[in-house]
Amino acid sequence: MTEGLQSRRETIRAIVARKQVPGCGFWLGNPDPQTWPLLHRHFGTQTEEELRQRLGDDVRWICPQFYQDAYQDPEGRALFDASLDRKKHGSAGPLAHCTRPEEIDDFPWPHPEYLNFDACLRDLRAASDVYRLSGFWCCFYHNVADLFGMEEYFVKMRTCPALVHAVTERVCAFYYDANERFFAQAGGLVDGFFFGNDLGSQAGLVCSPALLEEFVLPWFRRFAEQGHRHGYQVVLHSCGSVCKLIDRLIDAGVDCLHPLQALARGMDAAQLAAEFKGRIAFMGGVDAQHLMTNGTPDEVRAGVRRVHALLAPHLIVSPSHEAILPNVPMENVAALAEAAAEIQKESV
């Protein structure tokens, strides 16, 4: 516990607000479903909450979008349901044939009146002394890419920009309305508005900064403004190499960036610290591609301390990809949590 702060929840708030907070926070992330049985077997736990408490996890991600009964379309459709096979990301989407904005009117767009927040609000109320990430995931870049097909999406940015803007507007207007309804009910149960769009590959951005500025970042700004207007901090998720966008993300109002894909170009903690330390908070950065999969527990502990030394005090320790895979040794998960706890104890 940091002197002057009353709870873990307040400590994470202070870190995200870029205050001078000793120590660090810790988030395990959102492990892959196949990893949970391994975690429970190794740590002797039975529930997710029991495991997170055992590891000293300071954060809970409680997203209304991910509850089974969150969207209750009378015809049984899911959000943006287009019978898409998401194992074939290169395939054409249901709007691939469109060239003009008026052609999208017949698509079965989701309706905010079918939303139900009961289960999410229940879990938010039941959360312990932890920082609560919530709000709709607002993965509109991925939704639009699915609706067109990834290749068609990028082509239409050049050939049919009005159409891309129209589809983006329809998707984002739904999320914006959904957030307004949810935030009105959630109130102070939420600390950070967490949303995500993966805009980077291992080597660079998925498309040019100019195209992202035209088609994506305006809605980042609107969502960040929405979160701040409701009194929430704004935490953005983007995997990959997004170092060329971080200045723009700061200008857009993002308070904290997640997950810092450590081996992606320009995303090592040393480079992030040199360019952006003190201007934005960070969550993540402990390499999950090589270190956590192939390293020893001592090497993982050293990796945590290295990232902390570079990015503290505005750091929440977490893997560089939140979905810890089953090929990560459980001893290394333990080392990750133990190193964060040791840093916190040393700061008291």
C-alpha positions in Angstrom: 0.0 0.0 0.0 1.4 3.4 -1.0 1.5 6.0 1.8 -1.3 8.5 1.4 -3.4 6.1 -0.7 -6.2 4.2 1.0 -6.6 1.2 -1.4 -5.2 -0.8 -4.3 -7.9 0.8 -6.4 -6.7 4.3 -5.5 -3.1 3.3 -6.2 -3.9 2.2 -9.7 -5.9 5.3 -10.3 -2.9 7.4 -9.2 -0.6 5.4 -11.5 -2.8 6.0 -14.5 -3.1 9.7 -13.6 0.7 9.8 -13.8 1.2 10.8 -10.2 4.4 10.0 -8.3 3.4 6.6 -6.9 6.1 4.3 -5.5 6.0 0.6 -6.5 3.8 -0.6 -9.3 0.4 -2.1 -10.0 -0.1 -5.6 -11.4 -2.6 -7.1 -13.8 -2.4 -10.8 -14.8 -4.3 -10.0 -18.0 -7.0 -12.1 -19.6 -5.6 -15.6 -20.0 -6.6 -17.8 -22.9 -9.4 -20.2 -22.0 -7.1 -23.2 -22.4 -4.7 -21.7 -19.8 -7.2 -21.4 -16.9 -7.2 -25.1 -16.0 -3.4 -25.0 -15.9 -3.5 -22.0 -13.7 -6.0 -23.5 -11.3 -4.0 -26.8 -11.1 -0.7 -25.0 -10.4 -2.0 -22.5 -7.9 -4.6 -24.7 -6.2 -7.5 -22.4 -7.0 -11.0 -23.0 -8.3 -12.4 -19.7 -9.4 -10.9 -16.7 -11.4 -11.4 -14.4 -8.5 -9.6 -16.8 -6.1 -6.7 -17.0 -8.5 -6.4 -13.2 -9.0 -6.6 -12.6 -5.2 -3.8 -15.2 -4.7 -1.6 -13.5 -7.2 -2.2 -10.0 -5.9 -4.0 -8.8 -9.1 -5.0 -5.1 -8.8 -7.3 -4.9 -11.8 -10.5 -6.5 -13.0 -11.8 -6.2 -16.6 -15.6 -6.4 -16.4 -16.9 -5.6 -19.9 -20.6 -5.5 -20.6 -20.1 -6.6 -24.1 -18.8 -10.0 -23.2 -21.7 -11.3 -21.2 -23.8 -13.9 -22.9 -27.1 -12.1 -22.2 -25.8 -8.6 -22.9 -27.4 -8.3 -26.3 -30.9 -9.7 -26.6 -31.9 -9.3 -30.2 -35.4 -10.8 -30.7 -34.2 -12.5 -33.8 -31.2 -14.0 -32.0 -28.5 -12.0 -33.8 -25.3 -11.2 -32.1 -23.7 -7.8 -32.3 -22.8 -7.1 -36.0 -23.8 -10.6 -36.8 -23.0 -11.3 -40.4 -22.4 -15.0 -40.3 -18.7 -14.3 -40.5 -16.1 -17.0 -40.3 -13.5 -15.3 -38.3 -11.0 -18.0 -39.0 -10.8 -16.6 -42.5 -9.8 -13.0 -41.9 -8.9 -12.5 -45.6 -12.4 -13.5 -46.8 -14.8 -10.9 -48.2 -17.4 -9.6 -45.8 -21.1 -8.9 -46.3 -20.5 -5.3 -47.3 -17.6 -6.1 -49.7 -19.8 -5.4 -52.8 -20.9 -1.9 -51.6 -19.5 1.2 -53.2 -22.0 3.9 -51.9 -23.2 4.8 -48.4 -26.9 4.2 -49.2 -26.2 0.5 -50.0 -25.5 -0.3 -46.3 -29.0 0.7 -45.1 -30.4 -2.9 -45.4 -27.7 -4.5 -43.2 -29.0 -5.7 -39.9 -27.3 -3.1 -37.7 -27.6 -3.7 -33.9 -30.0 -1.7 -31.8 -29.0 -0.3 -28.4 -32.5 -0.9 -27.0 -31.7 -4.7 -27.0 -28.9 -4.2 -24.5 -29.0 -5.7 -21.0 -26.4 -4.7 -18.4 -27.7 -6.6 -15.3 -25.0 -9.2 -15.1 -22.2 -6.8 -15.7 -23.5 -4.3 -13.1 -23.9 -7.2 -10.6 -20.2 -8.1 -11.0 -19.1 -4.5 -10.8 -20.9 -4.1 -7.5 -19.4 -7.3 -6.2 -15.8 -6.4 -7.1 -13.4 -6.0 -4.2 -10.8 -3.3 -3.6 -9.5 -3.3 -7.2 -9.4 -1.0 -10.2 -12.3 -1.7 -12.5 -11.9 -1.6 -16.3 -15.2 -1.5 -18.2 -17.2 0.0 -20.9 -17.9 -1.4 -24.4 -14.8 -2.8 -26.1 -15.6 -0.6 -29.1 -13.4 -2.7 -31.5 -14.8 -0.8 -34.4 -11.7 -1.1 -36.6 -12.1 -4.9 -36.4 -15.8 -4.8 -37.0 -15.4 -2.7 -40.1 -12.6 -4.9 -41.3 -14.9 -7.9 -40.9 -17.9 -6.3 -42.6 -15.8 -5.4 -45.7 -13.1 -8.1 -45.5 -9.7 -6.9 -44.5 -8.3 -6.4 -48.0 -11.5 -4.7 -49.2 -11.4 -2.4 -46.1 -8.0 -1.1 -47.0 -8.8 -0.8 -50.7 -12.1 1.1 -50.0 -10.2 3.6 -47.8 -8.7 4.8 -51.1 -11.5 4.1 -53.6 -14.7 4.6 -51.5 -13.8 6.8 -48.5 -17.4 8.1 -48.1 -18.5 4.5 -47.7 -15.9 3.6 -45.2 -16.8 6.7 -43.2 -20.5 5.7 -43.3 -19.9 2.1 -42.1 -17.5 3.4 -39.4 -20.2 5.9 -38.3 -22.8 3.2 -38.0 -20.6 0.9 -36.0 -19.2 3.6 -33.7 -22.6 5.3 -33.2 -23.9 2.0 -31.8 -20.9 1.7 -29.3 -21.2 5.4 -28.3 -24.9 5.0 -27.5 -24.3 1.7 -25.8 -21.6 3.4 -23.6 -23.9 6.3 -22.8 -26.6 3.9 -21.6 -24.1 1.7 -19.7 -22.2 4.6 -18.0 -25.4 6.2 -16.9 -26.1 3.0 -14.9 -22.6 2.1 -13.8 -21.6 5.5 -12.5 -18.8 5.3 -9.9 -18.5 1.5 -10.2 -16.1 2.0 -13.1 -12.6 3.5 -12.9 -11.2 3.1 -16.4 -12.9 3.0 -19.8 -11.0 0.2 -21.6 -11.4 -0.2 -25.3 -9.3 -1.9 -28.0 -8.4 -1.9 -31.6 -5.2 -3.7 -32.8 -3.5 -1.2 -35.1 0.0 -2.7 -35.2 1.8 -5.7 -36.6 5.1 -7.0 -35.3 6.9 -4.6 -37.7 4.7 -1.5 -37.9 1.3 0.0 -38.4 -1.4 -1.9 -40.3 -1.8 1.0 -42.6 -0.4 4.5 -42.9 -0.7 7.1 -40.1 -2.6 9.3 -42.6 -5.3 6.7 -43.2 -5.6 5.9 -39.5 -5.9 9.7 -38.8 -8.8 9.9 -41.3 -10.7 6.7 -40.5 -9.8 5.6 -37.0 -8.4 8.3 -34.7 -11.4 10.7 -34.9 -13.4 8.0 -33.1 -10.6 7.4 -30.6 -10.9 11.0 -29.7 -14.7 10.8 -29.3 -14.5 7.7 -27.2 -11.8 9.2 -25.0 -13.9 12.4 -24.6 -16.9 10.2 -23.7 -14.9 8.3 -21.0 -13.5 11.5 -19.5 -16.9 13.2 -19.5 -18.3 10.4 -17.4 -15.3 10.7 -14.9 -13.3 7.7 -16.1 -9.7 7.3 -17.1 -9.2 6.1 -20.6 -7.1 2.9 -21.2 -6.5 1.9 -24.8 -5.5 -1.6 -26.0 -3.5 -2.0 -29.2 -1.2 -4.9 -29.9 1.7 -4.6 -32.2 4.1 -1.8 -33.1 2.1 1.4 -32.5 5.0 3.7 -31.5 4.4 6.0 -34.4 0.9 6.6 -33.1 1.6 7.2 -29.5 1.9 11.0 -29.8 -1.5 11.0 -31.5 -3.0 8.8 -28.9 -1.8 11.2 -26.2 -3.3 14.1 -28.1 -6.5 12.1 -28.4 -6.8 11.8 -24.6 -5.6 8.3 -23.9 -4.3 8.1 -20.3 -2.8 4.6 -20.4 -1.6 2.3 -23.2 -1.8 -1.5 -23.1 -0.2 -4.1 -23.6 3.2 -2.9 -25.0 4.1 -5.8 -27.3 7.7 -5.8 -26.2 9.3 -7.5 -29.3 7.3 -5.5 -31.8 9.4 -2.8 -33.5 9.8 0.3 -31.3 7.8 -1.1 -28.4 10.7 -2.1 -26.0 10.4 -0.4 -22.6 13.7 1.5 -23.1 12.5 3.2 -26.3 9.0 3.9 -24.9 10.6 5.4 -21.8 13.0 7.6 -23.8 10.2 9.0 -26.0 7.0 9.0 -23.8 7.7 8.6 -20.1 5.7 11.0 -18.0 3.3 11.8 -20.9 1.2 8.6 -20.7 0.9 5.6 -18.3 1.7 2.1 -19.4 0.2 -1.3 -18.6 2.1 -4.4 -19.9 5.6 -4.6 -21.3 6.8 -8.0 -19.9 7.6 -10.0 -23.0 5.1 -12.9 -23.5 6.4 -13.9 -26.9 9.8 -15.2 -25.8 10.7 -14.3 -22.1 7.6 -15.8 -20.5 7.5 -18.8 -22.8 11.1 -19.7 -22.9 12.8 -18.0 -19.9 13.4 -19.2 -16.4 11.5 -17.8 -13.4 14.6 -15.8 -12.4 14.8 -14.4 -15.9 11.1 -13.4 -15.8 11.7 -11.7 -12.4 14.6 -9.8 -13.9 12.5 -8.8 -16.9 9.8 -7.4 -14.6 12.4 -5.4 -12.7 13.9 -4.1 -16.0 10.5 -2.9 -17.3 9.7 -1.3 -13.9 13.0 0.5 -13.7 12.5 2.0 -17.1 8.8 2.9 -17.0 8.0 3.5 -13.3 6.3 5.2 -11.6 3.6 5.2 -14.3 3.5 1.4 -14.8 1.1 -1.4 -14.2 3.1 -4.6 -14.6 1.4 -7.1 -17.0 2.3 -9.4 -19.9 3.0 -7.9 -23.3 0.0 -9.9 -24.5 -3.0 -10.2 -22.1 -4.1 -13.6 -23.3 -1.5 -15.7 -21.6 -1.3 -18.9 -23.7 -1.0 -22.5 -22.3 2.6 -22.8 -23.6 3.7 -20.3 -20.8 5.1 -22.3 -17.9 3.0 -21.7 -14.8 6.2 -21.1 -12.8 6.8 -18.1 -15.0 3.3 -16.8 -14.3 4.1 -17.1 -10.6 7.4 -15.3 -11.1 5.6 -12.4 -12.9 3.2 -11.9 -10.0 5.9 -12.4 -7.3 8.3 -9.8 -8.9 5.5 -7.3 -9.0 4.6 -8.0 -5.3 8.3 -7.7 -4.3 8.6 -4.3 -6.0 5.5 -3.1 -4.2 6.8 -4.3 -0.8 10.1 -2.7 -1.3 8.4 0.6 -2.0 6.5 0.7 1.4 
